[in-house]
Amino acid sequence: MLLAGRVVLVTGGSRGLGGAMVKAFAREGARVAFNYSSSDAHAVATVSEVTAAGGFVRAYKCSVLDRAGLRAMVKLIDDQVGPIDTLVNNAGVGQVLPLALMEEDDWDRMMDIHVKGAFLTTQAVLRGMIKHKRGTILNVSSLAGVRMVKAPVHYCTAKAALRGFTEALAKEIGKYSIVVNAIAPGLLDQGVADNIPATNKADYEANCALGRVGTCAEVAELAALLLSSRNTYMNGATILADGGI
């Protein structure tokens, strides 16, 4: 029960890595809330699975780009679940597209959801953490934001920005006993991997020391440990979970 007594908000928590983290955190004793933007069916399925396993979870339909909606959601979570002391900025999108064919809207959407979404959600939650002088924030970056890998330029840029966001925010709010870290997964069995060419996946496996892509469940277990009270002095770090690239 690594997260017993915690109230965790996971953005983009209806499926993929977000859904795996919701399930893992609830299993570790947290009261979990997550938001999602479109797929009611996936959100209902995740809530049903967690509840059937005896966990506590609540789902809220709200875009990470809706500033007023996020603030209203945080107020609801405070009232219905409890004061948020743990935030995971996971919401994101993938798009396989070369820079030469990229439209401005493609670039803006990638940067908005990954980076602006993390900014707006963190801002909505942060005042409560500062008030209570405690909190833990985990930003989901990517191997593509840390290493030179074959991946879309706008995706790499957005994930690299989250690493900078992590480091600067950790320095700014450490005085309030709030820690901020990032996790940078490699290629996983769900999410970005759904859209990449088979040759890219094969290339990843060939260059990975473990010879395979990772699973969302594996990364979720690591995230639970990083958020727990067993990890209290790491701050401003980006942890790779890539199987050894």
KARA-V51002 format. One record per residue. N is the residue number from 0. RES is the residue in three letters. PHI is phi in degrees with one decimal (* if undefined). BURIAL is + if it has 24 or more other ideal C-beta (glycine too) atoms within 12 Angstrom, else -. D_LAST is the distance of its C-alpha to the last C-alpha in Angstrom with 1 decimal. Layout:
n,res,phi,burial,d_last
N,RES,PHI,BURIAL,D_LAST
N,RES,PHI,BURIAL,D_LAST
This chain:
n,res,phi,burial,d_last
0,MET,*,-,31.3
1,LEU,-59.9,+,28.7
2,LEU,-118.2,+,30.1
3,ALA,-58.3,-,33.7
4,GLY,87.1,-,36.0
5,ARG,-86.3,+,33.4
6,VAL,-113.7,+,33.9
7,VAL,-114.6,+,30.6
8,LEU,-109.9,+,30.3
9,VAL,-113.4,+,27.3
10,THR,-84.1,+,27.4
11,GLY,61.5,+,26.6
12,GLY,-99.9,+,27.0
13,SER,-81.9,+,28.6
14,ARG,-159.7,+,25.7
15,GLY,59.1,+,21.9
16,LEU,-61.7,+,19.9
17,GLY,-59.2,+,23.1
18,GLY,-63.5,+,25.2
19,ALA,-63.7,+,23.0
20,MET,-68.9,+,23.2
21,VAL,-55.8,+,26.9
22,LYS,-65.6,+,27.4
23,ALA,-66.5,+,25.4
24,PHE,-65.8,+,27.2
25,ALA,-64.4,+,30.6
26,ARG,-63.4,+,30.1
27,GLU,-87.9,+,29.4
28,GLY,98.7,+,32.8
29,ALA,-78.0,+,32.2
30,ARG,-90.5,+,34.6
31,VAL,-110.4,+,32.3
32,ALA,-119.6,+,33.1
33,PHE,-141.8,+,31.0
34,ASN,-110.3,+,31.8
35,TYR,-151.2,+,31.3
36,SER,-107.4,+,32.6
37,SER,-143.4,-,33.7
38,SER,-86.6,-,33.1
39,ASP,-61.4,-,35.8
40,ALA,-62.0,-,35.2
41,HIS,-66.7,+,31.6
42,ALA,-63.2,+,32.8
43,VAL,-62.4,-,35.8
44,ALA,-63.5,-,33.6
45,THR,-66.6,+,31.3
46,VAL,-60.0,+,34.4
47,SER,-62.6,-,36.1
48,GLU,-65.6,+,33.3
49,VAL,-66.4,+,33.0
50,THR,-64.3,-,36.8
51,ALA,-62.1,-,37.3
52,ALA,-85.8,-,35.0
53,GLY,91.7,-,37.2
54,GLY,-90.7,+,35.0
55,PHE,-109.1,+,36.2
56,VAL,-151.7,+,34.9
57,ARG,-135.4,+,36.4
58,ALA,-112.3,+,35.2
59,TYR,-134.3,+,36.3
60,LYS,-86.8,+,36.3
61,CYS,-163.9,+,35.6
62,SER,-75.7,+,33.4
63,VAL,-71.7,+,31.3
64,LEU,-100.0,+,33.1
65,ASP,-97.9,+,36.5
66,ARG,-60.4,-,37.4
67,ALA,-65.2,-,40.7
68,GLY,-63.7,-,39.3
69,LEU,-63.1,+,36.6
70,ARG,-65.4,-,39.2
71,ALA,-65.8,-,41.4
72,MET,-63.2,+,38.7
73,VAL,-60.8,+,37.9
74,LYS,-62.3,-,41.6
75,LEU,-62.1,-,41.8
76,ILE,-62.5,+,38.9
77,ASP,-55.9,+,40.7
78,ASP,-77.2,-,43.9
79,GLN,-94.1,-,42.6
80,VAL,-118.0,+,39.7
81,GLY,139.6,+,39.9
82,PRO,-60.8,+,38.7
83,ILE,-70.5,+,35.0
84,ASP,-114.6,+,33.2
85,THR,-141.8,+,29.6
86,LEU,-125.5,+,28.0
87,VAL,-119.2,+,24.7
88,ASN,-86.1,+,24.2
89,ASN,-112.9,+,22.3
90,ALA,-54.9,+,24.4
91,GLY,-168.4,+,22.7
92,VAL,-137.3,+,22.8
93,GLY,-124.4,+,20.7
94,GLN,-157.6,+,22.1
95,VAL,-92.8,+,20.8
96,LEU,-157.1,-,23.0
97,PRO,-71.8,-,22.9
98,LEU,-58.1,-,24.4
99,ALA,-63.6,-,27.4
100,LEU,-104.3,-,28.4
101,MET,-79.5,-,27.7
102,GLU,-89.8,-,30.8
103,GLU,-59.0,-,31.5
104,ASP,-63.8,-,31.7
105,ASP,-63.2,+,28.2
106,TRP,-61.7,+,26.9
107,ASP,-62.9,-,29.2
108,ARG,-63.6,+,28.4
109,MET,-63.8,+,24.7
110,MET,-67.7,+,25.4
111,ASP,-63.3,+,28.3
112,ILE,-68.4,+,26.7
113,HIS,-74.2,+,23.5
114,VAL,-96.8,+,25.0
115,LYS,-63.9,+,28.8
116,GLY,-60.1,+,28.5
117,ALA,-64.7,+,26.7
118,PHE,-61.4,+,29.4
119,LEU,-66.8,+,32.3
120,THR,-68.4,+,31.2
121,THR,-61.3,+,30.5
122,GLN,-61.3,+,33.8
123,ALA,-66.8,+,35.6
124,VAL,-92.6,+,34.4
125,LEU,-63.5,+,34.4
126,ARG,-59.2,-,38.2
127,GLY,-65.5,+,38.5
128,MET,-64.6,+,35.8
129,ILE,-64.0,-,37.5
130,LYS,-58.7,-,40.9
131,HIS,-90.4,-,39.8
132,LYS,53.4,-,37.8
133,ARG,-165.3,+,34.8
134,GLY,164.6,+,31.7
135,THR,-137.5,+,28.0
136,ILE,-124.6,+,25.9
137,LEU,-125.6,+,22.3
138,ASN,-99.8,+,20.8
139,VAL,-93.3,+,18.2
140,SER,-92.7,+,15.9
141,SER,-164.1,+,12.6
142,LEU,-53.4,+,9.1
143,ALA,-67.2,+,11.2
144,GLY,-96.8,+,13.6
145,VAL,-119.6,+,11.5
146,ARG,-118.2,+,9.2
147,MET,-82.2,-,10.6
148,VAL,-127.0,+,9.6
149,LYS,-80.7,+,12.3
150,ALA,-157.4,+,14.2
151,PRO,-58.5,+,17.9
152,VAL,-61.6,+,19.1
153,HIS,-68.6,+,21.2
154,TYR,-67.7,+,18.6
155,CYS,-58.8,+,16.2
156,THR,-64.3,+,19.3
157,ALA,-63.7,+,20.5
158,LYS,-70.4,+,17.3
159,ALA,-66.7,+,17.3
160,ALA,-61.3,+,20.9
161,LEU,-65.6,+,20.4
162,ARG,-65.5,+,18.5
163,GLY,-64.0,+,21.6
164,PHE,-58.7,+,23.9
165,THR,-60.8,+,22.4
166,GLU,-66.9,-,23.0
167,ALA,-67.0,-,26.4
168,LEU,-67.7,+,27.6
169,ALA,-59.4,+,26.7
170,LYS,-67.3,-,28.8
171,GLU,-72.2,-,31.6
172,ILE,-111.9,+,32.2
173,GLY,-58.2,+,31.3
174,LYS,-65.3,-,35.0
175,TYR,-97.9,+,35.7
176,SER,62.0,-,33.5
177,ILE,-111.3,+,30.9
178,VAL,-104.8,+,27.3
179,VAL,-132.4,+,24.6
180,ASN,-134.7,+,20.9
181,ALA,-133.1,+,18.0
182,ILE,-118.9,+,15.2
183,ALA,-123.7,+,12.2
184,PRO,-73.0,+,10.9
185,GLY,-84.3,+,8.4
186,LEU,-70.3,+,10.4
187,LEU,-115.3,+,13.2
188,ASP,-75.9,+,16.2
189,GLN,-135.7,+,18.6
190,GLY,96.3,+,19.0
191,VAL,-56.7,+,17.2
192,ALA,-61.6,+,16.2
193,ASP,-65.3,-,20.0
194,ASN,-111.9,-,20.5
195,ILE,-84.1,+,17.8
196,PRO,-62.7,-,18.8
197,ALA,-59.0,-,18.0
198,THR,-65.1,-,16.6
199,ASN,-66.4,-,13.8
200,LYS,-64.3,+,13.0
201,ALA,-63.1,-,13.2
202,ASP,-64.7,-,11.0
203,TYR,-62.2,+,8.1
204,GLU,-62.2,+,9.2
205,ALA,-68.5,-,9.5
206,ASN,-99.8,-,6.1
207,CYS,-91.7,+,4.8
208,ALA,-59.4,-,6.4
209,LEU,-86.0,-,8.9
210,GLY,71.7,-,9.7
211,ARG,-158.2,-,10.7
212,VAL,-79.1,+,10.7
213,GLY,-86.5,+,11.8
214,THR,-114.2,+,15.5
215,CYS,-60.2,+,17.4
216,ALA,-62.5,+,19.3
217,GLU,-63.3,+,16.5
218,VAL,-69.0,+,15.6
219,ALA,-62.6,+,19.4
220,GLU,-63.8,+,19.9
221,LEU,-64.8,+,17.7
222,ALA,-60.1,+,19.5
223,ALA,-59.7,+,22.8
224,LEU,-65.9,+,22.1
225,LEU,-63.1,+,21.1
226,LEU,-84.7,+,24.4
227,SER,-81.8,+,26.5
228,SER,-72.6,-,29.0
229,ARG,-81.5,-,26.8
230,ASN,-129.9,-,24.7
231,THR,-113.5,-,27.3
232,TYR,-114.3,-,26.3
233,MET,-74.3,-,22.9
234,ASN,-153.4,+,23.7
235,GLY,76.2,+,22.0
236,ALA,-96.2,-,18.5
237,THR,-119.0,+,15.4
238,ILE,-100.7,+,13.3
239,LEU,-81.4,+,9.7
240,ALA,-135.2,+,9.5
241,ASP,-126.4,+,6.3
242,GLY,76.8,+,6.4
243,GLY,95.5,-,3.8
244,ILE,-100.2,+,0.0
